[in-house]
Amino acid sequence: MGGLEFSGDIVIYLIGLAATWGAAIWRITALEKKMDKHNCLIERMAVAERDIKSAHRRLDELQAPKN
């Protein structure tokens, strides 16, 4: 009966390993989604900063005294 007990232990070990692997993959996927959102925000902020700089330059040109 020792063989059956050993094979049962292996099955339990493999089920635990599969559950751990699945949890790790799920967590990595969640982190990838967060990184995608973060990277999108960074890209949008870069565009917004560029537009704000441009608007400030135009305002400075309008406010500059004309000779």
Sequence and secondary structure as in RCSB ss.txt:
>XXXX:A:sequence
MGGLEFSGDIVIYLIGLAATWGAAIWRITALEKKMDKHNCLIERMAVAERDIKSAHRRLDELQAPKN
>XXXX:A:secstr
 HHHHHHHHHHHHHHHHHHHHHHHHHHHHHHHHHHHHHHHHHHHHHHHHHHHHHHHHHHHHHHS   
